[in-house]
Amino acid sequence: MTGKYAVGVDVGGSSAKSAVYGLNGKLVGRGSRAYQPAQPAPGVAEYDPTELRDAVEGSIQDALRRAEVPAAAVVGVCCDAMISGTLGLDERGQPTTPYTTTLDTRFNNELQRMRTHEKQVRALTGSGSPVVAAKIAWHRLADTDSFARTRVFVTAGGFIGGHLAGLTAEESFIDPTVLWAVGLSDTAASTWSSELTSVLDVPMDLLPRIVPSTTVVGGISLDVSRRTGLRAGTPVVAGCGDQMAGFLGAGVLRSHVIGDSVGTYEVVGRRVTEFAPDDEGLFDIVPSAVGSDYVQQAVIAIGGGFTREWFARRIASGWSQGVDPDLDALAEGAPPGAEGLVFVPHLAGQGMPSRPWMRGGWLGLSWDHDGRHLARSMLESIAFEIAEAVDAFGGADRDTRIWGYGGGARSAVAGQIKADVTGLRFASLGDIAPASLAAAMIAAMGTGELDSLDDVVVSHAPVTREFVPDARRHEIYRSLRRDYRAAVELAASFRATP
């Protein structure tokens, strides 16, 4: 093949996925390597940093081999990565700690301490949940030897980008799209806040430099070149968080569109022009990876994809003689409102507002209910959460549509329920993984080979199916939203005392 290409690397919670794209957005090769966090005890979930970087290198090698493009034709490499986690690096840029996300809950006491300053944190960072700051504080208390050897704490994107370029601790970086999860920044100014580092008691000298997402942070090192097939010196671009990459790659950050990322963490978001944090904590405000705009972003369900799998494997598996049950068919067999059954989907805590102690459950169960009602109430709970988020965003006009993408966007029943509950058209883009496309195009922008993502993205994220709200069902759901809110608050009060 001839022409120019860019490599996008998506570092997710269970795998690293790399893809080679032409600068017109055409996919020419992809590779994937899986991993899982070690969970030896309740509350512990640790990723091995060596396993993460080996998976990234292996996925790049596989993608390049399948693409059959010359290494010299690759103009840049960029990664997007999971956000709410951190690991420490020593002076040479080598890991001093495992990488942990919010799945590892040992930092919760420090997070609760910092939440006493939530309004102050939210006003400056755009979010009131300083996860990375709390994890740094936990390491200082619980892992003193490793903490003493640590010179900087980075996110997953900073770790992988720094590894690819062979950066030292002093050269480490973080991009603006993940600052909301750190909790220590003046996000609008794209600087660290001396006010927040002081009040949360986290040393500023342990934080990496903040650079725009399109910044070239270095070049592929000789060692990485040998193991991946990339040319040494190929520009490495800073990149962004995985949710931002997904929004950009799916093309949902446009007028009259609300994006719905239907994956492990279900997140909705829309583009806005101003940095205006939400005082109620119902959404975060996040700088876009490209341009000067921001994104209102709300976590609908932590581990929403896991919840569907949990229901299929743990609850409903016996209903069909060992065959995975068809949850859509089950849900379709129950009427709107599931005959009074309400499901609270926050099995791993609530994202917005942030209430990590919360757990989920069904309310209103009677002997008249069966698997159909259980399944439908699960799908309805996510739609209710989306409706709450849309209201928190400031509402939507009649021209606004919701665009969904990811594994959960394949469900026609869920798509229709989302339309009926919100009263907005729901357009499914299908089970696409747009993050690696956005990362690759950010690499091309960072190296001056591309001016904008817009034209590329529009042609590669077509709507596959659209669901129109039914007026009668919408009225039913409007009256049921009060019951859903009451159920959520009851669940929160039930687990409010640690």
Residue pairs with C-beta under 8 A, 6 or more apart in sequence:
1 28
1 67
1 68
1 69
1 73
2 73
3 22
3 23
3 73
4 22
4 23
4 73
4 74
4 75
4 444
4 449
5 20
5 21
5 22
5 23
5 28
5 67
5 69
5 73
5 74
5 75
6 20
6 21
6 23
6 74
6 75
6 76
6 77
6 78
6 440
6 441
6 443
6 444
6 447
6 449
7 18
7 19
7 20
7 21
7 60
7 63
7 64
7 74
7 76
7 77
7 78
7 230
7 440
7 443
8 18
8 19
8 21
8 78
8 79
8 80
8 435
8 436
8 437
8 438
8 439
8 440
8 441
8 442
8 443
9 16
9 17
9 18
9 56
9 59
9 60
9 77
9 78
9 79
9 80
9 160
9 436
9 439
10 16
10 17
10 18
10 19
10 79
10 80
10 81
10 242
10 245
10 433
10 435
10 436
10 439
11 52
11 56
11 79
11 80
11 81
11 82
11 156
11 157
11 160
11 242
12 81
12 82
12 242
12 264
13 82
13 101
13 103
13 264
14 34
14 35
14 36
14 264
15 32
15 33
15 34
15 35
15 55
15 59
16 32
16 33
16 35
16 52
16 55
16 56
16 58
16 59
17 30
17 31
17 32
17 59
17 433
17 436
18 30
18 31
18 32
18 56
18 59
18 60
18 62
18 63
18 436
19 27
19 29
19 30
19 31
19 63
19 436
19 437
19 440
20 27
20 28
20 29
20 30
20 63
20 64
20 66
20 67
20 69
20 74
20 440
21 27
21 28
21 436
21 437
21 440
21 441
22 28
23 75
23 441
23 444
23 449
23 450
23 456
24 456
25 437
25 441
25 456
25 457
25 459
25 460
27 437
28 66
28 67
28 68
28 69
29 63
29 64
29 65
29 66
29 67
29 68
29 69
30 62
30 63
30 66
30 436
31 58
31 59
31 60
31 61
31 62
31 63
31 64
31 65
31 66
32 59
32 62
33 54
33 55
33 56
33 58
33 59
33 62
34 55
35 47
35 48
35 51
35 52
35 55
37 45
37 46
37 47
37 100
37 101
37 103
37 104
38 44
38 45
38 46
38 47
38 48
39 45
39 46
39 103
43 104
43 105
43 106
44 104
44 106
45 100
45 101
45 103
45 104
46 98
46 99
46 100
46 104
47 85
47 98
47 99
47 100
47 101
48 98
48 99
49 87
49 95
49 98
49 99
49 159
50 95
52 99
52 156
52 159
52 160
53 159
53 160
53 163
56 79
56 160
56 163
56 164
57 224
57 227
57 228
60 77
60 228
60 229
60 230
61 227
61 228
61 229
64 71
64 74
64 228
64 229
64 230
65 229
71 229
71 230
71 231
71 234
72 231
74 230
74 231
74 234
75 234
75 235
75 443
75 444
75 447
75 449
76 216
76 234
76 235
76 236
76 237
76 443
76 444
76 446
76 447
76 449
77 164
77 220
77 230
77 234
77 235
77 236
77 237
77 443
78 161
78 236
78 237
78 238
78 239
78 439
78 440
78 442
78 443
78 446
79 157
79 160
79 161
79 164
79 239
79 439
80 157
80 239
80 240
80 241
80 242
80 244
80 245
80 246
80 435
80 436
80 438
80 439
81 155
81 156
81 157
81 160
81 239
81 241
81 242
82 101
82 156
82 241
82 242
83 155
83 156
83 178
83 181
83 241
83 242
83 243
84 101
84 102
84 131
84 132
84 181
85 99
85 100
85 101
85 102
85 104
85 131
85 132
85 135
85 155
85 156
86 99
86 100
86 132
86 135
86 136
86 153
86 154
86 155
87 95
87 96
87 97
87 98
87 99
87 100
87 153
87 154
87 156
87 159
88 95
88 96
88 97
88 139
88 146
88 147
88 149
88 150
88 151
88 152
88 153
89 95
89 96
89 150
89 151
89 152
89 153
89 154
89 159
89 162
89 169
89 172
90 96
90 149
90 150
90 151
90 169
91 151
91 168
91 169
91 170
92 168
92 169
93 162
93 163
93 166
93 167
93 168
93 169
93 171
93 172
95 159
96 146
96 147
96 149
96 150
97 139
97 143
97 146
97 150
99 156
99 159
100 106
100 107
100 135
102 131
102 302
102 356
103 348
105 356
106 138
106 142
107 131
107 134
107 135
107 137
107 138
108 134
108 356
109 138
110 134
110 135
110 137
110 138
110 141
111 129
111 130
111 131
111 134
111 356
112 498
113 134
113 137
114 121
114 130
114 133
114 134
114 137
114 183
114 200
115 128
115 129
115 354
117 196
117 199
117 200
118 128
118 281
119 128
119 279
120 195
120 196
120 199
121 127
121 128
121 130
121 183
121 196
121 200
122 128
122 277
122 278
122 279
122 281
123 277
124 185
124 186
124 187
124 193
124 195
124 196
125 179
125 180
125 182
125 183
125 184
125 185
125 186
125 187
125 193
125 196
125 277
126 179
126 180
126 187
126 275
126 277
126 284
126 285
126 286
126 294
127 180
127 181
127 183
127 277
127 284
127 285
128 281
128 354
129 181
129 183
129 354
130 181
130 182
130 183
130 184
130 196
130 200
131 181
131 182
131 183
132 153
132 155
132 181
132 182
132 183
132 184
133 182
133 183
133 184
133 196
133 200
133 202
134 183
135 153
136 153
136 202
136 206
137 200
137 201
137 202
139 146
139 147
139 150
139 153
140 147
150 206
151 169
151 170
151 206
152 169
152 170
152 172
152 206
152 207
152 208
153 206
153 207
153 208
154 162
154 172
154 173
154 174
154 208
155 174
155 178
155 181
155 182
157 174
157 175
157 178
157 238
157 239
157 240
157 241
158 172
158 173
158 174
158 175
158 208
161 167
161 173
161 217
161 236
161 237
161 238
161 239
162 171
162 172
162 173
162 217
162 218
163 224
164 218
164 220
164 221
164 224
164 236
165 171
165 217
165 218
165 219
165 220
165 221
165 236
166 218
166 221
166 223
166 224
167 173
167 217
167 218
171 209
171 217
171 218
172 208
172 209
173 208
173 209
173 210
173 211
173 215
173 217
173 238
174 182
174 207
174 208
174 209
174 210
174 211
175 210
175 211
175 212
175 213
175 215
175 238
175 239
175 240
175 241
175 289
176 187
176 190
176 210
176 212
176 213
176 287
176 289
177 213
177 240
177 241
177 244
177 286
177 287
177 288
177 289
178 240
178 241
179 185
179 187
179 190
179 210
179 287
180 187
180 284
180 285
180 286
180 297
181 241
182 207
183 196
183 200
184 192
184 193
184 196
184 197
184 200
184 202
184 204
184 207
185 191
185 192
185 193
185 196
185 210
186 192
186 193
186 195
186 196
187 275
187 285
187 287
188 275
190 210
190 212
190 287
191 210
192 204
192 207
192 210
194 204
197 203
197 204
197 207
211 217
211 238
212 238
213 237
213 238
213 239
213 240
213 289
213 290
213 442
213 446
214 237
214 238
214 289
214 290
214 442
214 445
214 446
215 237
215 238
215 446
216 235
216 236
216 237
216 238
216 446
216 447
217 236
217 237
217 238
218 235
218 236
219 232
219 233
219 234
219 235
219 236
220 228
220 230
220 231
220 232
220 233
220 234
220 236
221 232
222 232
224 230
224 232
225 231
225 232
225 234
235 443
235 446
235 447
237 442
237 443
237 445
237 446
237 447
238 446
239 245
239 289
239 439
239 442
239 443
240 248
240 289
240 438
240 439
240 442
241 286
242 435
243 261
243 265
243 267
243 269
243 286
243 297
244 286
244 288
244 289
244 295
244 438
245 289
245 434
245 435
245 436
245 438
245 439
245 442
246 259
246 261
246 263
246 405
246 406
246 434
246 435
246 438
247 253
247 259
247 261
247 269
247 295
248 288
248 289
248 290
248 434
248 438
248 442
248 453
248 457
249 434
249 435
249 436
249 437
249 438
249 439
249 441
249 453
249 457
249 461
250 259
250 261
250 403
250 405
250 429
250 432
250 434
250 457
250 461
251 403
251 434
251 454
251 457
251 458
251 461
252 258
252 259
252 269
252 270
252 403
252 405
253 259
253 269
253 270
253 271
253 288
253 293
253 295
254 271
255 271
256 397
256 399
256 400
256 401
257 270
257 400
257 401
257 402
257 403
258 268
258 269
258 270
258 390
258 393
258 396
258 400
258 401
258 402
258 403
258 424
259 268
259 269
259 270
259 402
259 403
259 404
259 405
260 266
260 267
260 268
260 386
260 402
260 403
260 404
260 405
260 409
260 418
260 426
261 267
261 268
261 269
261 404
261 405
261 406
262 304
262 305
262 404
262 405
262 406
262 407
262 408
262 409
262 414
263 304
263 305
263 406
263 407
263 408
264 303
264 304
264 305
264 306
265 299
265 301
265 302
265 303
265 304
265 305
265 351
266 299
266 300
266 301
266 304
266 305
266 382
266 385
266 408
267 297
267 298
267 299
267 300
268 297
268 298
268 300
268 386
268 389
268 390
268 402
269 286
269 295
269 296
269 297
269 298
270 295
270 296
270 393
271 288
271 293
271 294
271 295
272 285
272 293
272 294
272 295
272 296
273 293
273 294
274 294
275 285
275 287
275 294
276 285
277 284
277 285
278 284
278 285
278 296
278 392
280 353
280 392
281 352
281 353
281 354
282 298
282 352
282 353
282 388
282 389
282 392
283 296
283 297
283 298
283 352
283 389
283 392
283 393
284 296
284 297
284 298
284 352
285 294
285 295
285 296
285 297
286 294
286 295
286 297
287 294
287 295
288 294
288 295
289 438
289 442
290 442
290 445
290 452
290 453
296 393
298 351
298 352
298 389
298 392
298 393
299 351
299 352
300 351
300 352
300 382
300 385
300 386
300 389
301 307
301 345
301 346
301 351
301 381
301 382
301 385
302 346
302 348
302 349
302 350
302 351
303 347
303 348
304 345
304 382
304 408
305 407
305 408
306 347
306 348
307 345
307 347
307 360
307 378
308 327
308 378
308 408
310 347
311 327
311 374
311 375
311 378
312 324
312 325
312 327
313 324
315 374
316 325
316 327
316 330
316 371
316 374
316 375
317 324
317 325
319 325
319 371
320 326
325 371
327 375
327 378
327 379
327 411
328 411
328 412
328 413
328 414
330 371
330 372
330 374
330 375
330 376
331 372
331 375
331 376
331 378
331 379
331 413
331 414
331 417
332 376
332 413
333 372
333 376
334 372
334 373
334 375
334 376
334 377
336 380
336 420
336 473
336 476
336 477
336 480
337 380
337 476
337 477
337 480
338 369
338 372
338 373
338 374
338 376
338 377
338 380
339 368
339 369
339 373
340 364
340 366
341 362
341 363
341 364
341 365
341 369
341 373
341 374
341 376
341 377
342 362
342 363
342 364
342 377
342 381
342 483
342 484
342 487
343 360
343 361
343 362
343 363
343 374
343 377
343 378
343 380
343 381
344 358
344 360
344 361
344 362
344 363
344 381
344 487
344 488
344 491
345 360
345 378
345 381
345 382
345 385
346 355
346 358
346 359
346 360
346 488
346 491
347 359
347 360
349 355
349 356
349 357
349 358
349 359
350 356
350 358
350 488
350 492
352 389
352 392
355 492
357 492
357 495
357 496
357 498
358 491
358 492
358 495
359 491
359 494
359 495
360 491
361 491
362 374
362 377
363 487
363 490
376 417
379 411
379 413
379 414
379 417
380 417
380 421
380 477
380 484
381 484
382 414
382 418
383 414
383 417
383 418
383 420
383 421
383 422
383 477
384 421
384 477
384 480
384 481
384 484
386 402
386 418
386 421
386 422
387 421
387 422
387 477
387 481
388 481
388 485
390 396
390 422
390 424
396 422
396 424
400 424
401 424
401 425
401 426
401 427
401 466
402 418
402 419
402 422
402 424
402 425
402 426
402 427
403 427
403 428
403 429
403 463
404 415
404 418
404 426
404 427
404 428
404 429
405 428
405 429
405 430
405 431
405 432
405 434
405 461
406 431
406 432
406 433
407 431
408 414
409 415
409 428
409 429
409 430
409 431
410 428
410 430
410 431
412 465
412 467
415 426
415 428
415 465
415 467
416 426
416 467
416 470
418 426
418 467
419 425
419 426
419 467
419 468
419 469
419 470
420 469
420 470
420 473
420 474
420 477
421 474
421 477
421 481
422 469
423 469
423 474
423 478
424 469
425 466
425 467
425 468
425 469
426 466
426 467
427 463
427 465
427 466
427 467
428 463
428 464
428 465
428 466
428 467
429 461
429 462
429 463
429 464
430 464
430 465
432 461
434 457
434 460
434 461
437 456
437 457
437 460
438 453
438 457
441 450
441 453
441 456
441 457
442 453
444 450
445 451
445 452
445 453
450 456
